[in-house]
């Protein structure tokens, strides 16, 4: 059973960088790691998964603190309007 690829699925960079990433993704990954830690058969595996929980929570809090750029508050995939060009 291969767990890591599914764990990291959806974590690639999007246009606009990680600042545009929904923090719910990281919260879901932390929850998944907690579940895997609870199911771990030995202390080393449990420690590994709990370490990943901490990392996902750190990333989530760092992303949540980043300001949204003023020039573009569009959802990912939509192009920002050029606010300075009026025609």
Backbone as a chain_set.jsonl record, in Angstrom:
{"seq": "XXXXXXXXXXXXXXXXXXXXXXXXXXXXXXXXXXXXXXXXXXXXXXXXXXXXXXXXXXXXXXXXXXXXXXXXXXXXXXXXXXXXXXX", "coords": {"N": [[0.853, -1.185, 0.0], [0.708, 2.089, -0.981], [1.209, 5.076, 0.473], [2.287, 7.691, 0.532], [2.258, 9.056, -2.103], [-0.511, 9.722, -2.433], [-0.824, 11.328, -0.265], [0.637, 13.6, -0.859], [-0.582, 14.502, -3.106], [-1.988, 17.05, -5.059], [-0.483, 19.1, -4.08], [1.123, 20.562, -5.662], [2.687, 23.396, -7.279], [0.744, 26.237, -8.018], [-0.357, 28.639, -10.455], [0.769, 31.736, -9.396], [1.913, 30.914, -7.083], [2.446, 29.446, -3.766], [1.025, 31.104, -2.1], [-1.479, 31.384, -3.109], [-2.766, 29.093, -2.499], [-5.287, 27.105, -1.067], [-5.79, 26.946, 2.384], [-7.185, 24.877, 3.497], [-6.439, 22.533, 2.249], [-3.967, 21.857, 3.445], [-4.8, 21.479, 6.042], [-6.446, 19.251, 5.714], [-4.525, 17.379, 4.939], [-2.979, 17.217, 7.278], [-4.871, 16.105, 8.986], [-5.202, 13.616, 7.749], [-2.657, 12.549, 8.188], [-2.696, 12.375, 10.981], [-4.6, 10.379, 11.3], [-3.249, 8.242, 10.108], [-1.116, 8.058, 11.884], [-2.432, 7.197, 14.165], [-3.112, 4.667, 13.341], [-0.693, 3.458, 13.115], [1.709, 0.859, 13.488], [3.961, 0.753, 15.021], [6.208, 2.599, 17.212], [8.083, 4.201, 15.833], [6.921, 4.597, 13.283], [4.594, 5.935, 14.054], [5.701, 8.258, 15.172], [6.855, 9.335, 12.871], [4.543, 9.971, 11.272], [3.276, 11.8, 13.002], [5.182, 13.789, 13.02], [4.911, 14.709, 10.398], [2.346, 15.753, 10.622], [2.839, 18.01, 12.222], [4.437, 19.456, 10.412], [2.636, 19.936, 8.249], [0.799, 21.538, 9.601], [2.398, 23.725, 10.226], [2.977, 24.717, 7.656], [0.37, 25.368, 6.861], [-0.27, 27.441, 8.718], [1.671, 29.34, 8.03], [0.974, 29.961, 5.365], [-1.578, 30.972, 5.78], [-0.991, 33.348, 7.057], [0.1, 34.921, 5.1], [-0.279, 37.847, 3.178], [-2.96, 38.675, 0.931], [-2.35, 39.566, -2.365], [-2.89, 42.947, -3.313], [-3.351, 43.73, -5.943], [-4.574, 41.646, -7.257], [-7.218, 39.669, -6.599], [-8.412, 37.53, -7.64], [-9.809, 34.241, -8.206], [-7.695, 31.268, -8.393], [-6.473, 30.517, -11.627], [-8.0, 32.33, -12.999], [-7.533, 35.227, -14.885], [-5.948, 38.188, -13.829], [-7.318, 41.433, -13.857], [-6.049, 44.234, -15.583], [-5.624, 46.776, -13.676], [-4.596, 49.294, -13.902], [-4.788, 50.016, -16.518], [-7.007, 51.646, -18.411], [-9.403, 51.671, -20.848]], "CA": [[0.0, 0.0, 0.0], [1.55, 3.266, -1.13], [0.476, 6.176, 1.09], [2.852, 9.017, 0.319], [1.793, 9.787, -3.281], [-1.831, 10.315, -2.202], [-0.663, 12.352, 0.757], [1.167, 14.816, -1.456], [-1.361, 14.848, -4.293], [-2.618, 18.356, -4.953], [0.404, 20.047, -3.417], [1.981, 21.213, -6.643], [2.571, 24.851, -7.378], [-0.273, 26.803, -8.887], [0.017, 29.995, -10.864], [0.664, 32.643, -8.261], [2.687, 30.374, -5.982], [1.725, 28.859, -2.652], [0.156, 32.085, -1.463], [-2.815, 31.248, -3.661], [-3.254, 27.776, -2.141], [-6.288, 27.047, -0.01], [-5.233, 26.347, 3.594], [-7.917, 23.651, 3.817], [-5.65, 21.414, 1.747], [-2.979, 21.497, 4.452], [-5.551, 20.971, 7.186], [-6.861, 17.887, 5.371], [-3.329, 16.528, 4.962], [-2.633, 17.001, 8.688], [-5.866, 15.167, 9.506], [-4.864, 12.305, 7.2], [-1.464, 12.069, 8.889], [-3.12, 11.989, 12.326], [-5.273, 9.083, 11.155], [-2.2, 7.248, 9.852], [-0.357, 7.896, 13.132], [-3.25, 6.382, 15.062], [-3.117, 3.3, 12.82], [0.687, 2.969, 13.029], [1.953, -0.367, 14.251], [5.108, 0.886, 15.932], [6.483, 3.96, 17.67], [8.792, 4.95, 14.792], [5.951, 5.024, 12.273], [3.725, 6.932, 14.672], [6.482, 9.496, 15.27], [6.972, 9.865, 11.51], [3.279, 10.609, 10.868], [3.036, 12.979, 13.848], [6.096, 14.82, 12.514], [4.275, 15.295, 9.212], [1.232, 16.588, 11.106], [3.428, 19.297, 12.612], [4.874, 20.175, 9.203], [1.455, 20.44, 7.53], [0.232, 22.638, 10.387], [3.292, 24.869, 10.055], [2.736, 25.277, 6.316], [-0.957, 25.986, 6.891], [-0.242, 28.716, 9.43], [2.475, 30.289, 7.251], [0.183, 30.395, 4.216], [-2.692, 31.78, 6.286], [-0.485, 34.668, 7.446], [0.525, 35.698, 3.93], [-1.317, 38.749, 2.686], [-3.435, 38.506, -0.435], [-1.903, 40.726, -3.138], [-3.945, 43.913, -3.591], [-3.61, 43.891, -7.364], [-5.35, 40.541, -7.817], [-7.879, 38.799, -5.639], [-9.159, 36.579, -8.456], [-9.524, 32.833, -7.91], [-6.654, 30.692, -9.243], [-6.906, 30.165, -12.965], [-8.582, 33.497, -13.658], [-6.525, 36.236, -15.13], [-6.187, 39.46, -13.165], [-7.549, 42.58, -14.742], [-5.029, 45.259, -15.464], [-6.35, 47.871, -13.051], [-4.039, 50.6, -14.269], [-5.108, 50.311, -17.927], [-8.418, 51.915, -18.657], [-9.441, 51.96, -22.251]], "C": [[0.891, 1.237, 0.0], [0.791, 4.503, -0.66], [0.988, 7.551, 0.687], [2.38, 9.715, -0.952], [0.426, 10.425, -3.078], [-1.737, 11.448, -1.183], [-0.224, 13.677, 0.155], [0.422, 15.243, -2.707], [-2.046, 16.194, -4.058], [-1.749, 19.412, -4.316], [1.347, 20.734, -4.383], [1.765, 22.712, -6.665], [1.476, 25.231, -8.363], [0.241, 28.129, -9.395], [-0.199, 30.936, -9.685], [1.399, 32.134, -7.036], [1.815, 29.848, -4.861], [0.803, 29.837, -1.95], [-1.274, 31.988, -1.939], [-3.461, 29.915, -3.262], [-4.224, 27.866, -0.974], [-5.701, 26.342, 1.209], [-5.977, 25.077, 4.001], [-7.176, 22.412, 3.335], [-4.677, 20.933, 2.82], [-3.646, 20.942, 5.701], [-5.991, 19.522, 6.93], [-5.669, 16.926, 5.416], [-2.906, 16.229, 6.401], [-3.596, 15.99, 9.32], [-5.577, 13.75, 9.02], [-3.645, 11.717, 7.909], [-1.792, 11.647, 10.32], [-3.773, 10.602, 12.305], [-4.237, 7.971, 10.948], [-1.343, 7.01, 11.097], [-1.129, 7.003, 14.101], [-3.25, 4.912, 14.643], [-1.717, 2.682, 12.779], [0.902, 1.781, 13.959], [3.137, -0.267, 15.192], [5.39, 2.358, 16.202], [7.184, 4.806, 16.606], [7.835, 5.463, 13.72], [5.035, 6.111, 12.823], [4.437, 8.28, 14.761], [6.644, 10.151, 13.899], [5.711, 10.619, 11.112], [2.983, 11.846, 11.709], [3.973, 14.124, 13.467], [5.531, 15.497, 11.275], [3.078, 16.155, 9.596], [1.754, 17.971, 11.462], [3.843, 20.118, 11.4], [3.693, 20.746, 8.433], [0.834, 21.619, 8.276], [1.088, 23.893, 10.275], [3.062, 25.532, 8.702], [1.387, 25.993, 6.286], [-0.923, 27.359, 7.569], [0.593, 29.76, 8.688], [1.697, 30.83, 6.061], [-0.949, 31.304, 4.671], [-2.246, 33.193, 6.653], [-0.088, 35.534, 6.26], [-0.604, 36.597, 3.459], [-1.711, 38.413, 1.25], [-2.983, 39.739, -1.205], [-3.084, 41.637, -3.476], [-4.329, 43.947, -5.062], [-4.476, 42.78, -7.946], [-5.926, 39.689, -6.705], [-8.75, 37.781, -6.37], [-8.853, 35.155, -8.01], [-8.417, 32.319, -8.825], [-7.232, 30.299, -10.596], [-7.568, 31.309, -13.709], [-7.517, 34.554, -13.788], [-6.909, 37.531, -14.431], [-6.451, 40.545, -14.215], [-6.422, 43.566, -14.529], [-5.737, 46.514, -14.957], [-5.849, 49.243, -13.484], [-4.395, 50.988, -15.706], [-6.61, 50.477, -18.093], [-8.555, 52.35, -20.1], [-10.76, 52.169, -22.747]], "O": [[1.73, 1.406, 0.885], [-0.161, 4.933, -1.311], [0.198, 8.48, 0.52], [2.111, 10.915, -0.886], [0.214, 11.56, -3.505], [-2.497, 12.414, -1.249], [-0.652, 14.743, 0.596], [0.769, 16.259, -3.311], [-2.611, 16.44, -2.993], [-2.222, 20.513, -4.034], [2.277, 21.421, -3.959], [0.78, 23.224, -6.132], [1.318, 24.605, -9.411], [1.179, 28.69, -8.828], [-1.256, 30.913, -9.055], [1.5, 32.851, -6.041], [0.59, 29.807, -4.984], [-0.125, 29.413, -1.261], [-2.189, 32.451, -1.259], [-4.596, 29.644, -3.655], [-4.005, 28.611, -0.019], [-5.166, 25.242, 1.078], [-5.449, 24.28, 4.776], [-7.277, 21.352, 3.952], [-4.575, 19.733, 3.074], [-3.114, 20.037, 6.344], [-5.915, 18.676, 7.821], [-5.798, 15.792, 5.879], [-2.515, 15.102, 6.706], [-3.181, 15.127, 10.094], [-5.691, 12.793, 9.785], [-3.609, 10.521, 8.197], [-1.232, 10.672, 10.822], [-3.527, 9.77, 13.178], [-4.34, 6.896, 11.54], [-0.896, 5.889, 11.338], [-0.544, 6.155, 14.775], [-3.372, 4.021, 15.483], [-1.572, 1.507, 12.443], [0.352, 1.715, 15.059], [3.302, -1.112, 16.071], [4.88, 3.242, 15.515], [6.91, 6.001, 16.489], [7.923, 6.616, 13.299], [4.738, 7.089, 12.137], [3.849, 9.319, 14.462], [6.578, 11.374, 13.778], [5.783, 11.765, 10.667], [2.489, 12.842, 11.181], [3.604, 15.294, 13.578], [5.652, 16.711, 11.115], [2.823, 17.179, 8.962], [1.182, 18.983, 11.056], [3.628, 21.329, 11.36], [3.727, 21.901, 8.007], [0.395, 22.587, 7.656], [0.559, 25.003, 10.235], [2.964, 26.756, 8.61], [1.276, 27.094, 5.748], [-1.483, 28.324, 7.05], [0.259, 30.944, 8.713], [1.753, 32.027, 5.775], [-1.244, 32.302, 4.014], [-3.036, 34.133, 6.571], [0.047, 36.75, 6.398], [-1.75, 36.162, 3.354], [-0.897, 37.931, 0.462], [-3.21, 40.859, -0.746], [-4.147, 41.163, -3.876], [-5.492, 44.166, -5.398], [-5.055, 42.951, -9.019], [-5.184, 39.057, -5.953], [-9.699, 37.238, -5.805], [-7.768, 34.884, -7.494], [-8.212, 32.86, -9.912], [-8.357, 29.804, -10.68], [-7.686, 31.26, -14.933], [-6.696, 34.742, -12.89], [-8.076, 37.922, -14.443], [-5.873, 40.548, -15.301], [-5.907, 43.711, -13.421], [-6.374, 47.227, -15.731], [-6.585, 50.228, -13.437], [-4.313, 52.162, -16.068], [-7.375, 49.527, -17.925], [-7.896, 53.296, -20.531], [-10.938, 52.426, -23.938]]}, "num_chains": 1, "name": "protein.A"}
